[in-house]
Amino acid sequence: MESRSQQPLTEALFYILLAAREPIHGYGIIQEVAEMTGGRVNLGPGTLYGAINSMLEKGWIVLHSADPGSRKKKEYVITGLGREVFAAELRRLRELVLNGEKMEGGT
């Protein structure tokens, strides 16, 4: 996927995709994102499930739970397309940091 054809990810989408590298349920995503960011990013349920629904529609994540009738919490996992989107965003962010560091070093 060409990064120029993709809109930048929101911070919430970036961290949800990162958390979904292994099957994980919604509350687990909230916990993992808070842990990864030292509590700086706290996903509310509305933000989380709105993002999850959007990413399911785009094919970036899939429902991992095998038994739809199960009482077990739904788990989500990133897809190949989601990994491509994540990788493109990571390249974009690295470019931002690299250029910012050049500017900082040149002053």
Order of alpha helices (4+ residues) and beta strands (2+ residues): alpha-beta-alpha-alpha-beta-beta-alpha
